[in-house]
Amino acid sequence: MPHSHELPPPRKGIAHLVCGRRSKWVVVVLWLVVIMLAFPLASKLTDAQDNEASSWLPGKAESTQVLQEAEEFRPEVIPAVVVYARESGLTGADRARIAEDVAAFKELREHGVRGAETQGPVLDRPVDPRAAQVYVPITMDEKGWDRLAPAVDSIRAETGTGEAGLAVHVTGPGGTNADFSEAFEGIDSTLLLAALGVVVVMLLITYRSPTLLLVPVVAVIGALSAAQALIYLLAEHADLTVNGQSAGILTVLVFGAGTDYALLLIARYREELRRHEDRHEAMALALHRAGPAVLASGATVVLGMLVLMVAEMNSTSGLGPVAAIGVAVALLAMLTLFPALLVIFGRWIFWPVIPHLGSPEPTEHGVWARTGAGIARRPRAVWAVTVLVLAVFSLGLTQLRAEGVNNADAFTGKPDSITGQEVQARYFPAGSGTPLVIITNAEEARQVGETVARTNGVVPESIAVPPGTKPEHDGRVLIEATMTERGDSAAAKDTVERVRDAVHAVPDADAQVGGGTAALVDMDRATAHDNVLIIPLILAVVLLVLVLLLRSLVAPLLLIATVVLSFAAALGLSAFAFRHIFDYAGETTDFPLFVFVFLVALGIDYNIFLSTRIREEAHRQGTRAGVVTGLATTGAVITSAGLVLAGTFAALGTLPLVAFAEIGFAVALGVLLDTLVVRSVLVPALFLDAGPKVWWPHRLARDDR
């Protein structure tokens, strides 16, 4: 097998600067200073998160405009609903206890609880009531999300003990969102520990070296601290929006992408150590030859993430720059700090399998060399069968239900608020606690209220100006209405559409409809728009990078086709698993978009690393031999990198939220398909079948011989 030393040695440049005999120490010291300055700032990122509704909703949506205008009438509040129920009928003792609880609620002031504005109890029926509910409002200002769980805990603490058989639950928007808040609590540390554990285990399995794993782990943790510090500064001083979702995904991305880049460089560095006695020269060569592929991979991920900024959903557009910054910092660390550390520690860092000068290259006769030779015998049959198998996997798309997940199905467990929601729905209008919010011109307010009351799906007698709300502001009035259906149901969403159509038709009313259910409607609409816009844009970005990198049109188009097929297969298998193994009710509307973004933007790493190595080998041996050699030399490292990336995304499953578990599972499964099937079998088979034409419109000189 021809070796890389047949290529002319690189000129002195950045590669030598990073790992030079003296300059490597400068690189490490500079990074140590950066990390020391970054660490205290990184720890403040959680405090800088903005988890208010506006940071998630589409910026120009009607519900967002209502949310903003409603602040002129009252502070933004959400109600915690305390539900009391006894099927046989509330006893006198039960009603006395409820009265005592209401008195206690009215005294609450801590954590934003507006106890003085407590409403209730409201009975399910005037004679022989079986249930009662009490509304306790909670202020949702800039600190509202962080103190929501303590606020609900303080309400729950005031519910006294009563006779056995009385069910008491805290639910409503306040209770449900408190449970979501607790699910996000500690997300950074949970994902950090989970991702770190995966990386350590996979590096031990891959290299069987307890010493080598320390270097990439140190470099990745340093990169994560630096990225978090930079994002914190931008959030504080440049209005960058960071929420719990983007902060959690940042951790997974930096660990996954950073470790991938480390593995790619380690593989090339180990090759060069077997050919060069001077480890500084070996690293310079490794950086010179693998660095462009790593840089192109990282740049593609960064560009792909930045595409998210065009999204209508604030949560999606906010994720773009956060993720891009994280990957960019990880890329910088792996191209500077990581190589410098490897050179400083020397060859012994690979103990117990130390690559010495002249030691045999294990990839020359390994499993991937045999795999490449086997594919080369019948490449067309191999890719045809592989495409057929992936197409069969894609049939699972018929099981996909990316239409949104209601609150009851959003948790992997069953918190108290969900139990309370079920109890509440048995005795009260299902929309209680999740009202429609209508803002209209004052002169037309009565007509608008009557219009809403006549609309199917609305409780007619519920139309009212809520307590604690200004009766009028600048000629505008705010009213609320209760729906007959549960606020997160499809029927309630249909009611929102009907109410909007009705009030928009009232002349001169300039009425707008918001509230929690209206926000869900707007989010679904914005996500559908984002899916149609962003997926083609990311494909275009990836195609452009591949064309520039490979200086070809055929190879990039083949690679893009494999990306789309791999994504469809991963989504199909995942949907099948969600329906028939995990028994999840459905997927969020942004599920396909997030899976696509992560699979394509990150999976392109393996495309780039394999195809650039094939092109390098093809220059010396010709295309057909170059494909076999390229697969032999990259197969092991691509597999290792894929396992690490899949493991880090699987760490999302440690969170008690179905949406995160589904994204983690689908991306992990997609990465494994990409690694073990697409990059290792399908792409080599397609390149072998296409032969020299794969580089069209260019032609490699070696293929002409």
C-alpha positions as CSV (number, residue, x, y, z in Angstrom):
1,M,0.0,0.0,0.0
2,P,1.5,3.4,-0.9
3,H,2.2,5.6,2.1
4,S,1.7,9.3,2.7
5,H,5.5,9.9,2.8
6,E,5.4,9.7,-1.0
7,L,3.8,13.1,-1.0
8,P,6.1,16.1,-0.8
9,P,6.6,17.4,2.7
10,P,4.6,20.5,3.6
11,R,6.1,23.9,3.8
12,K,6.6,25.6,7.2
13,G,3.3,27.1,8.2
14,I,0.5,27.0,10.8
15,A,0.9,23.2,11.3
16,H,4.5,23.7,12.3
17,L,3.6,26.7,14.4
18,V,1.1,24.8,16.5
19,C,3.4,21.9,17.3
20,G,6.9,23.4,17.0
21,R,9.4,22.6,19.7
22,R,9.0,26.0,21.4
23,S,5.7,27.3,20.0
24,K,3.7,24.3,21.3
25,W,4.3,25.6,24.8
26,V,3.0,29.0,23.8
27,V,-0.2,27.5,22.4
28,V,-0.8,25.5,25.6
29,V,-0.1,28.5,27.9
30,L,-2.4,30.7,25.8
31,W,-5.2,28.2,26.1
32,L,-4.6,27.8,29.9
33,V,-5.1,31.5,30.3
34,V,-8.2,31.5,28.2
35,I,-9.7,28.5,30.2
36,M,-8.8,30.2,33.5
37,L,-10.6,33.4,32.4
38,A,-13.5,31.4,30.9
39,F,-14.3,29.1,33.7
40,P,-16.0,31.6,36.1
41,L,-17.9,33.1,33.2
42,A,-19.0,29.7,31.9
43,S,-20.6,28.9,35.2
44,K,-22.8,31.9,34.8
45,L,-24.4,30.7,31.6
46,T,-27.3,29.1,33.3
47,D,-28.2,32.4,35.0
48,A,-28.1,34.1,31.5
49,Q,-30.7,31.8,30.0
50,D,-33.9,33.3,28.8
51,N,-36.7,30.8,29.1
52,E,-39.5,33.2,28.8
53,A,-42.2,32.3,26.3
54,S,-41.0,35.0,23.9
55,S,-37.6,33.2,23.6
56,W,-39.4,30.2,22.2
57,L,-42.3,31.6,20.2
58,P,-42.1,32.8,16.5
59,G,-41.3,36.5,16.8
60,K,-44.0,37.9,14.4
61,A,-46.8,35.5,15.4
62,E,-50.2,36.8,16.6
63,S,-49.8,35.0,20.0
64,T,-46.4,36.7,20.5
65,Q,-47.9,40.1,19.8
66,V,-50.7,39.4,22.2
67,L,-48.2,38.3,24.8
68,Q,-46.3,41.6,24.4
69,E,-49.4,43.8,24.4
70,A,-50.8,42.0,27.4
71,E,-47.9,43.3,29.5
72,E,-49.5,46.8,29.3
73,F,-52.7,45.4,31.1
74,R,-51.0,43.3,33.8
75,P,-47.7,41.6,34.6
76,E,-47.3,38.3,32.6
77,V,-48.8,35.7,34.9
78,I,-49.7,32.0,34.6
79,P,-52.1,30.3,37.0
80,A,-51.3,27.3,39.1
81,V,-54.5,25.4,39.5
82,V,-55.0,23.4,42.7
83,V,-57.5,20.7,42.1
84,Y,-59.4,18.9,44.9
85,A,-61.6,15.9,44.1
86,R,-63.6,13.1,45.8
87,E,-65.8,11.0,43.4
88,S,-68.3,10.3,46.2
89,G,-68.7,14.0,46.8
90,L,-66.7,16.6,48.8
91,T,-67.4,16.2,52.6
92,G,-67.8,19.1,55.0
93,A,-64.3,18.4,56.2
94,D,-63.0,18.6,52.6
95,R,-64.7,22.0,52.1
96,A,-63.3,23.3,55.4
97,R,-59.8,22.2,54.4
98,I,-60.1,23.9,51.0
99,A,-61.2,27.1,52.7
100,E,-58.2,26.9,55.0
101,D,-55.9,26.3,52.0
102,V,-57.4,29.3,50.1
103,A,-56.7,31.5,53.1
104,A,-53.1,30.3,53.2
105,F,-52.7,30.8,49.4
106,K,-53.8,34.4,49.8
107,E,-50.9,35.1,52.2
108,L,-48.2,33.8,49.8
109,R,-45.8,36.4,48.3
110,E,-42.6,34.5,47.8
111,H,-41.1,33.3,44.4
112,G,-43.5,35.5,42.4
113,V,-46.7,34.0,43.8
114,R,-49.5,36.6,43.7
115,G,-51.4,35.1,46.6
116,A,-53.7,38.1,47.1
117,E,-55.2,37.5,43.6
118,T,-56.1,33.9,44.4
119,Q,-59.5,32.9,42.9
120,G,-61.8,30.2,44.1
121,P,-62.8,27.7,45.1
122,V,-64.8,27.0,41.9
123,L,-67.0,24.0,42.3
124,D,-67.8,21.5,39.5
125,R,-71.6,21.8,40.4
126,P,-73.6,23.8,42.9
127,V,-75.3,20.8,44.6
128,D,-73.3,17.9,46.1
129,P,-70.0,19.0,44.4
130,R,-67.4,16.3,43.8
131,A,-64.4,18.6,42.9
132,A,-63.2,22.2,43.4
133,Q,-60.3,24.1,41.9
134,V,-58.4,27.2,43.0
135,Y,-56.4,29.5,40.8
136,V,-53.2,30.9,42.2
137,P,-51.5,33.3,39.8
138,I,-47.7,33.4,39.5
139,T,-45.7,36.3,38.0
140,M,-43.7,35.3,34.9
141,D,-41.2,38.1,34.5
142,E,-37.5,37.7,33.5
143,K,-36.9,35.6,36.6
144,G,-40.2,33.7,36.3
145,W,-39.0,30.5,34.7
146,D,-36.2,30.1,37.3
147,R,-38.4,30.5,40.3
148,L,-41.5,28.8,38.9
149,A,-40.7,25.4,40.4
150,P,-40.1,26.9,43.9
151,A,-43.3,28.9,43.5
152,V,-45.4,25.8,42.8
153,D,-43.6,24.0,45.7
154,S,-44.6,26.8,48.0
155,I,-48.3,26.5,46.9
156,R,-48.1,22.7,47.3
157,A,-46.6,23.1,50.8
158,E,-49.8,25.1,51.9
159,T,-52.2,22.3,50.9
160,G,-52.9,20.9,54.3
161,T,-53.8,17.3,55.2
162,G,-57.4,16.1,54.9
163,E,-59.5,13.0,55.1
164,A,-58.3,9.9,53.2
165,G,-59.7,9.7,49.7
166,L,-59.4,13.4,48.8
167,A,-57.2,13.8,45.8
168,V,-55.2,17.1,45.7
169,H,-53.0,18.1,42.8
170,V,-51.3,21.2,41.5
171,T,-51.8,21.5,37.8
172,G,-52.7,24.1,35.2
173,P,-50.1,26.0,33.2
174,G,-48.2,26.9,36.4
175,G,-48.0,23.3,37.6
176,T,-47.1,21.9,34.2
177,N,-44.5,24.5,33.4
178,A,-43.0,24.0,36.9
179,D,-42.5,20.3,36.0
180,F,-40.9,21.3,32.7
181,S,-38.6,23.7,34.6
182,E,-37.5,20.9,37.0
183,A,-36.8,18.7,34.0
184,F,-34.5,21.4,32.6
185,E,-32.9,22.0,36.0
186,G,-29.3,20.8,36.0
187,I,-29.5,20.0,32.3
188,D,-26.0,21.3,31.8
189,S,-24.4,19.2,34.5
190,T,-26.5,16.1,33.7
191,L,-25.6,16.2,30.0
192,L,-21.9,17.1,30.8
193,L,-21.5,14.0,33.0
194,A,-23.4,11.8,30.6
195,A,-21.4,13.0,27.6
196,L,-18.1,12.8,29.5
197,G,-18.9,9.2,30.6
198,V,-19.6,8.2,27.0
199,V,-16.5,9.8,25.6
200,V,-14.3,8.2,28.3
201,V,-15.8,4.7,27.7
202,M,-15.6,4.9,23.9
203,L,-12.0,6.2,23.9
204,L,-11.0,3.3,26.2
205,I,-12.7,0.8,23.9
206,T,-11.2,2.4,20.8
207,Y,-7.6,2.9,21.9
208,R,-7.4,0.7,25.0
209,S,-5.1,3.4,26.4
210,P,-6.0,4.9,29.8
211,T,-3.5,7.7,29.2
212,L,-4.5,8.8,25.7
213,L,-8.1,9.4,26.6
214,L,-7.0,12.2,29.0
215,V,-5.8,14.5,26.2
216,P,-9.0,14.8,24.1
217,V,-11.1,15.0,27.3
218,V,-9.1,17.9,28.6
219,A,-9.2,19.6,25.3
220,V,-12.9,19.2,24.9
221,I,-13.7,20.4,28.4
222,G,-11.5,23.4,27.8
223,A,-13.3,24.1,24.5
224,L,-16.7,23.8,26.3
225,S,-15.7,26.2,29.0
226,A,-14.4,28.7,26.5
227,A,-17.6,28.4,24.3
228,Q,-19.9,28.8,27.3
229,A,-18.0,31.9,28.5
230,L,-18.1,33.5,25.0
231,I,-21.8,32.7,24.7
232,Y,-22.5,34.1,28.2
233,L,-20.7,37.4,27.3
234,L,-22.7,37.7,24.1
235,A,-26.0,36.9,26.0
236,E,-25.2,39.6,28.5
237,H,-23.8,42.3,26.2
238,A,-25.0,41.5,22.6
239,D,-28.6,40.3,23.1
240,L,-27.8,36.7,22.1
241,T,-30.7,34.6,23.3
242,V,-29.8,31.4,25.1
243,N,-32.5,29.0,26.6
244,G,-32.4,25.6,28.2
245,Q,-32.7,23.8,24.9
246,S,-29.8,25.5,23.2
247,A,-27.6,25.3,26.4
248,G,-28.2,21.6,26.6
249,I,-27.5,20.9,22.9
250,L,-24.4,23.0,23.1
251,T,-22.8,20.6,25.6
252,V,-23.7,17.6,23.4
253,L,-22.4,19.3,20.2
254,V,-19.1,20.4,21.7
255,F,-18.4,17.0,23.2
256,G,-19.5,15.1,20.1
257,A,-17.9,17.2,17.4
258,G,-14.8,17.9,19.4
259,T,-14.1,14.3,20.1
260,D,-14.8,13.4,16.5
261,Y,-12.1,15.9,15.4
262,A,-9.7,14.6,18.0
263,L,-10.2,11.0,16.7
264,L,-9.6,12.0,13.1
265,L,-6.3,13.8,14.1
266,I,-5.2,10.9,16.3
267,A,-5.6,8.4,13.5
268,R,-3.5,10.5,11.1
269,Y,-0.9,11.4,13.8
270,R,-0.5,7.7,14.6
271,E,0.1,6.9,11.0
272,E,2.8,9.5,10.7
273,L,4.5,8.4,13.9
274,R,5.2,5.0,12.2
275,R,6.9,6.9,9.4
276,H,8.8,9.7,11.2
277,E,11.1,9.6,14.1
278,D,10.5,13.2,15.1
279,R,7.0,13.5,16.7
280,H,6.9,17.3,15.9
281,E,7.3,16.5,12.2
282,A,4.8,13.7,12.4
283,M,2.2,16.0,13.9
284,A,3.0,18.7,11.4
285,L,2.3,16.2,8.6
286,A,-0.8,15.0,10.3
287,L,-2.2,18.5,10.6
288,H,-1.2,19.4,7.1
289,R,-2.9,16.4,5.6
290,A,-5.9,15.8,7.9
291,G,-6.3,19.4,9.0
292,P,-8.1,20.6,5.8
293,A,-10.7,17.8,6.1
294,V,-11.2,18.6,9.8
295,L,-11.5,22.3,9.0
296,A,-13.9,21.7,6.2
297,S,-16.0,19.5,8.4
298,G,-16.1,22.0,11.2
299,A,-16.8,24.9,8.8
300,T,-19.7,22.9,7.3
301,V,-21.3,22.3,10.7
302,V,-20.9,26.0,11.6
303,L,-22.5,27.1,8.4
304,G,-25.3,24.6,8.8
305,M,-26.0,25.9,12.3
306,L,-26.0,29.5,11.2
307,V,-28.6,28.6,8.6
308,L,-31.0,28.1,11.6
309,M,-30.9,31.9,12.1
310,V,-33.5,32.3,9.3
311,A,-36.0,30.3,11.2
312,E,-39.3,31.9,12.3
313,M,-39.2,30.0,15.6
314,N,-37.1,32.0,18.2
315,S,-36.0,28.9,19.9
316,T,-34.7,27.5,16.6
317,S,-33.1,30.7,15.3
318,G,-31.5,31.2,18.8
319,L,-30.0,27.8,18.7
320,G,-28.1,28.6,15.4
321,P,-25.5,31.0,16.7
322,V,-25.1,29.2,20.0
323,A,-24.4,25.9,18.3
324,A,-22.1,27.6,15.7
325,I,-20.0,29.2,18.4
326,G,-19.7,25.9,20.3
327,V,-18.5,24.0,17.2
328,A,-16.2,26.8,16.1
329,V,-14.5,26.9,19.5
330,A,-14.3,23.1,19.6
331,L,-12.7,23.1,16.1
332,L,-10.2,25.8,17.2
333,A,-9.2,23.8,20.3
334,M,-8.8,20.6,18.4
335,L,-6.6,22.2,15.7
336,T,-4.4,24.0,18.3
337,L,-4.6,22.9,21.9
338,F,-5.1,19.2,21.2
339,P,-2.1,18.7,18.8
340,A,0.2,20.8,21.1
341,L,-0.7,18.6,24.1
342,L,-0.2,15.4,22.1
343,V,3.3,16.5,21.0
344,I,4.2,17.6,24.5
345,F,3.3,14.2,26.0
346,G,5.2,12.3,23.3
347,R,4.7,8.8,22.0
348,W,4.2,7.3,25.5
349,I,0.7,8.8,25.6
350,F,-0.4,5.9,23.4
351,W,0.6,3.3,26.0
352,P,0.4,0.3,25.9
353,V,0.2,0.2,22.1
354,I,2.9,2.8,21.3
355,P,3.4,3.5,17.5
356,H,7.2,3.3,16.9
357,L,9.1,4.2,13.8
358,G,8.8,1.4,11.3
359,S,6.1,-0.5,13.2
360,P,3.5,-2.1,10.9
361,E,0.4,-0.1,9.9
362,P,-2.5,-2.2,11.2
363,T,-5.0,-0.8,8.7
364,E,-3.1,-2.4,5.8
365,H,-4.5,-5.8,6.5
366,G,-7.3,-5.1,8.9
367,V,-11.0,-5.7,8.6
368,W,-11.6,-2.5,6.6
369,A,-8.9,-3.4,4.0
370,R,-10.8,-6.7,3.5
371,T,-14.1,-4.9,3.4
372,G,-12.9,-2.6,0.7
373,A,-11.5,-5.4,-1.3
374,G,-14.8,-7.3,-1.0
375,I,-16.8,-4.3,-2.1
376,A,-14.5,-3.7,-5.1
377,R,-15.3,-7.2,-6.5
378,R,-19.0,-6.3,-7.1
379,P,-19.6,-2.6,-6.2
380,R,-22.9,-2.2,-8.2
381,A,-24.5,-5.2,-6.4
382,V,-23.3,-3.9,-3.0
383,W,-24.7,-0.4,-3.4
384,A,-28.0,-1.6,-5.0
385,V,-28.6,-4.0,-2.0
386,T,-27.6,-1.3,0.5
387,V,-29.9,1.3,-1.1
388,L,-32.8,-1.2,-1.1
389,V,-32.2,-2.0,2.7
390,L,-32.2,1.8,3.5
391,A,-35.3,2.3,1.4
392,V,-37.1,-0.4,3.4
393,F,-36.0,1.3,6.6
394,S,-37.4,4.5,5.2
395,L,-40.9,3.0,5.0
396,G,-41.1,3.6,8.8
397,L,-41.8,7.2,7.9
398,T,-45.5,6.2,7.5
399,Q,-45.4,5.8,11.3
400,L,-44.1,9.3,11.9
401,R,-46.5,11.6,13.9
402,A,-44.6,14.9,14.0
403,E,-47.8,16.8,14.8
404,G,-46.9,17.9,18.3
405,V,-47.0,16.3,21.7
406,N,-49.5,17.3,24.3
407,N,-48.4,17.9,27.9
408,A,-49.6,14.5,29.1
409,D,-47.3,12.7,26.7
410,A,-44.3,15.2,27.0
411,F,-42.7,13.5,30.0
412,T,-41.1,10.1,30.1
413,G,-42.7,9.8,33.6
414,K,-45.9,11.1,35.0
415,P,-45.5,14.2,37.2
416,D,-48.1,15.5,39.6
417,S,-49.3,18.2,37.2
418,I,-50.2,15.6,34.5
419,T,-52.2,13.5,37.0
420,G,-53.9,16.7,38.2
421,Q,-54.8,17.6,34.6
422,E,-56.5,14.2,34.1
423,V,-58.4,14.7,37.4
424,Q,-59.4,18.3,36.5
425,A,-60.7,17.2,33.0
426,R,-63.1,14.7,34.7
427,Y,-65.0,17.5,36.5
428,F,-64.4,20.8,34.8
429,P,-64.2,22.2,31.2
430,A,-61.1,20.7,29.8
431,G,-59.8,24.2,28.9
432,S,-59.9,25.5,32.4
433,G,-56.6,27.2,33.4
434,T,-55.5,27.6,29.7
435,P,-57.7,30.5,28.5
436,L,-57.8,32.3,25.2
437,V,-56.5,35.8,25.6
438,I,-58.2,38.3,23.3
439,I,-57.2,42.0,23.0
440,T,-59.4,44.3,21.0
441,N,-60.4,47.9,20.6
442,A,-62.5,49.1,23.5
443,E,-65.5,50.3,21.4
444,E,-65.9,46.9,19.8
445,A,-65.1,44.9,22.9
446,R,-68.7,43.9,23.6
447,Q,-69.3,42.8,20.0
448,V,-66.0,40.8,20.0
449,G,-67.0,39.1,23.3
450,E,-70.3,38.1,21.9
451,T,-68.7,36.8,18.8
452,V,-66.3,34.7,20.9
453,A,-69.1,33.4,23.0
454,R,-71.0,32.2,19.9
455,T,-68.0,30.3,18.6
456,N,-68.0,26.5,18.8
457,G,-65.6,25.2,21.4
458,V,-65.8,28.2,23.8
459,V,-67.7,28.2,27.1
460,P,-70.1,31.1,26.6
461,E,-70.4,32.3,30.2
462,S,-66.6,32.4,30.6
463,I,-66.0,35.6,28.6
464,A,-64.7,38.2,31.1
465,V,-61.9,40.6,32.0
466,P,-59.7,38.6,34.3
467,P,-59.1,39.8,37.9
468,G,-56.0,42.0,38.3
469,T,-56.2,43.3,34.7
470,K,-56.6,47.0,33.8
471,P,-60.1,47.5,32.4
472,E,-58.7,49.5,29.5
473,H,-55.3,50.7,28.1
474,D,-54.9,53.1,25.2
475,G,-58.3,52.3,23.9
476,R,-57.7,48.6,24.1
477,V,-59.4,45.9,26.2
478,L,-58.2,42.4,27.3
479,I,-60.6,39.6,27.8
480,E,-60.3,35.9,28.4
481,A,-62.4,32.9,27.4
482,T,-62.4,29.2,28.5
483,M,-62.4,26.5,25.9
484,T,-64.3,23.3,26.2
485,E,-61.4,21.1,25.1
486,R,-58.0,20.6,26.8
487,G,-55.6,23.5,25.8
488,D,-53.0,21.3,24.2
489,S,-55.4,19.2,22.1
490,A,-56.0,19.3,18.4
491,A,-59.7,20.3,19.1
492,A,-58.6,23.3,21.1
493,K,-56.2,24.3,18.3
494,D,-59.2,24.2,15.9
495,T,-61.1,26.4,18.3
496,V,-58.3,29.0,18.2
497,E,-58.5,29.1,14.4
498,R,-62.3,29.5,14.5
499,V,-62.1,32.3,17.1
500,R,-59.4,34.1,15.2
501,D,-61.5,33.9,12.0
502,A,-64.5,35.2,13.8
503,V,-62.9,38.2,15.7
504,H,-60.8,39.2,12.7
505,A,-64.1,39.6,10.8
506,V,-65.4,42.1,13.4
507,P,-65.1,45.6,11.7
508,D,-62.7,48.0,13.3
509,A,-62.0,45.7,16.2
510,D,-58.3,45.0,15.4
511,A,-58.8,42.0,17.6
512,Q,-56.0,39.5,18.2
513,V,-56.1,36.1,19.9
514,G,-53.3,34.7,22.0
515,G,-52.8,32.4,25.0
516,G,-51.1,29.1,25.5
517,T,-53.1,27.2,22.8
518,A,-52.8,30.0,20.3
519,A,-49.0,29.9,20.9
520,L,-49.0,26.2,20.0
521,V,-50.9,26.9,16.8
522,D,-48.4,29.6,15.8
523,M,-45.4,27.4,16.7
524,D,-46.8,24.5,14.6
525,R,-47.2,26.9,11.6
526,A,-43.8,28.5,12.1
527,T,-42.1,25.1,12.4
528,A,-43.7,23.9,9.1
529,H,-42.4,27.0,7.4
530,D,-38.9,26.4,8.9
531,N,-38.9,22.8,7.8
532,V,-39.6,23.7,4.2
533,L,-37.0,26.6,4.2
534,I,-34.1,25.3,6.3
535,I,-33.7,21.7,5.1
536,P,-33.0,22.7,1.4
537,L,-30.7,25.6,2.5
538,I,-28.6,23.2,4.6
539,L,-28.4,20.8,1.7
540,A,-27.2,23.6,-0.5
541,V,-24.6,24.7,2.0
542,V,-23.3,21.1,2.3
543,L,-23.2,20.6,-1.4
544,L,-21.3,23.8,-2.0
545,V,-18.7,22.9,0.6
546,L,-18.2,19.4,-1.0
547,V,-17.9,20.9,-4.5
548,L,-15.2,23.3,-3.3
549,L,-13.4,20.7,-1.3
550,L,-13.4,17.9,-3.9
551,R,-13.4,20.1,-7.0
552,S,-16.0,17.8,-8.5
553,L,-19.7,17.7,-9.2
554,V,-20.4,14.0,-9.4
555,A,-18.9,13.0,-6.1
556,P,-20.7,15.8,-4.1
557,L,-24.1,14.9,-5.7
558,L,-23.6,11.2,-4.8
559,L,-22.7,12.1,-1.2
560,I,-25.7,14.4,-0.9
561,A,-28.0,11.6,-2.2
562,T,-26.6,9.2,0.5
563,V,-27.1,11.9,3.1
564,V,-30.8,12.2,2.2
565,L,-31.3,8.4,2.1
566,S,-29.5,8.0,5.4
567,F,-31.7,10.6,7.0
568,A,-34.9,9.0,5.7
569,A,-33.8,5.6,6.9
570,A,-33.0,6.9,10.4
571,L,-36.3,8.8,10.7
572,G,-38.2,5.8,9.5
573,L,-36.6,3.4,11.9
574,S,-36.9,5.9,14.8
575,A,-40.6,6.4,14.1
576,F,-41.2,2.6,14.1
577,A,-39.3,2.3,17.4
578,F,-41.3,5.2,19.0
579,R,-44.6,3.6,18.0
580,H,-43.9,-0.1,18.7
581,I,-41.1,-0.2,21.3
582,F,-41.1,3.0,23.4
583,D,-44.9,3.6,22.9
584,Y,-44.4,7.4,22.6
585,A,-47.6,9.2,21.5
586,G,-45.9,11.3,18.8
587,E,-43.1,13.7,18.0
588,T,-42.8,17.5,18.2
589,T,-43.3,19.4,15.0
590,D,-39.7,20.5,14.9
591,F,-38.4,16.9,15.4
592,P,-37.6,16.2,11.7
593,L,-35.8,19.5,11.4
594,F,-33.6,19.0,14.4
595,V,-32.7,15.4,13.4
596,F,-31.9,16.5,9.9
597,V,-29.7,19.4,11.0
598,F,-27.7,17.3,13.4
599,L,-27.4,14.2,11.1
600,V,-26.5,16.2,8.0
601,A,-24.3,18.8,9.6
602,L,-22.4,16.4,11.8
603,G,-22.6,13.3,9.5
604,I,-20.9,15.3,6.8
605,D,-17.7,14.9,8.9
606,Y,-17.5,11.3,7.8
607,N,-18.3,12.1,4.2
608,I,-15.5,14.7,4.1
609,F,-12.9,12.6,5.9
610,L,-13.5,9.6,3.7
611,S,-13.8,11.4,0.4
612,T,-10.8,13.6,0.9
613,R,-8.7,10.6,1.9
614,I,-9.9,8.7,-1.2
615,R,-9.0,11.7,-3.4
616,E,-5.6,11.9,-1.8
617,E,-4.9,8.2,-2.4
618,A,-6.4,8.3,-5.9
619,H,-3.8,10.9,-6.9
620,R,-1.2,8.3,-6.3
621,Q,-2.9,5.0,-7.2
622,G,-5.9,5.8,-9.3
623,T,-9.5,6.0,-8.2
624,R,-10.3,2.3,-7.8
625,A,-7.3,1.5,-5.7
626,G,-7.7,4.9,-3.9
627,V,-11.2,4.0,-2.7
628,V,-10.0,0.7,-1.2
629,T,-7.0,2.3,0.4
630,G,-9.0,5.3,1.7
631,L,-11.6,3.0,3.3
632,A,-8.8,0.8,4.9
633,T,-7.1,3.8,6.4
634,T,-10.3,5.7,7.6
635,G,-12.7,2.9,8.4
636,A,-11.6,2.3,12.0
637,V,-11.5,6.0,12.9
638,I,-14.8,6.8,11.3
639,T,-16.4,3.9,13.1
640,S,-14.9,5.1,16.4
641,A,-15.9,8.7,15.8
642,G,-19.5,7.6,14.9
643,L,-19.8,5.5,18.1
644,V,-18.6,8.5,20.2
645,L,-21.0,10.9,18.5
646,A,-23.9,8.5,18.7
647,G,-23.2,7.9,22.4
648,T,-23.1,11.6,23.2
649,F,-26.4,12.3,21.5
650,A,-27.9,9.2,23.3
651,A,-27.1,11.1,26.5
652,L,-30.1,13.3,25.7
653,G,-32.1,10.3,26.8
654,T,-31.1,11.0,30.4
655,L,-33.5,13.9,30.4
656,P,-37.1,13.2,31.5
657,L,-38.6,14.8,28.4
658,V,-39.9,12.8,25.4
659,A,-38.8,15.4,22.9
660,F,-35.1,15.2,24.0
661,A,-35.2,11.5,24.2
662,E,-36.6,11.2,20.7
663,I,-34.0,13.6,19.2
664,G,-31.2,11.8,21.0
665,F,-32.4,8.3,19.9
666,A,-33.0,9.4,16.2
667,V,-29.6,11.2,15.9
668,A,-27.7,8.4,17.6
669,L,-29.4,5.8,15.3
670,G,-28.8,7.9,12.3
671,V,-25.1,8.4,13.1
672,L,-24.7,4.6,13.5
673,L,-26.3,4.0,10.1
674,D,-24.2,6.7,8.6
675,T,-21.0,5.3,10.1
676,L,-21.5,1.5,9.7
677,V,-23.5,1.4,6.5
678,V,-23.5,4.6,4.4
679,R,-19.9,5.8,4.9
680,S,-18.4,2.3,5.2
681,V,-20.3,0.4,2.5
682,L,-22.6,2.6,0.3
683,V,-20.2,5.5,-0.5
684,P,-17.2,3.2,-1.4
685,A,-19.4,1.1,-3.6
686,L,-20.8,4.1,-5.4
687,F,-17.3,5.6,-5.9
688,L,-16.0,2.2,-7.2
689,D,-18.8,1.8,-9.6
690,A,-18.5,5.4,-10.9
691,G,-14.7,5.0,-11.2
692,P,-12.7,8.0,-12.5
693,K,-16.0,9.7,-13.6
694,V,-16.7,10.4,-9.9
695,W,-14.3,13.4,-10.1
696,W,-16.0,15.0,-13.2
697,P,-15.5,17.6,-14.6
698,H,-11.9,17.1,-13.5
699,R,-9.9,14.0,-14.1
700,L,-7.0,12.7,-12.0
701,A,-3.7,12.3,-13.9
702,R,-3.2,8.8,-12.3
703,D,-6.4,7.5,-13.9
704,D,-5.1,8.4,-17.3
705,R,-2.1,6.2,-17.0
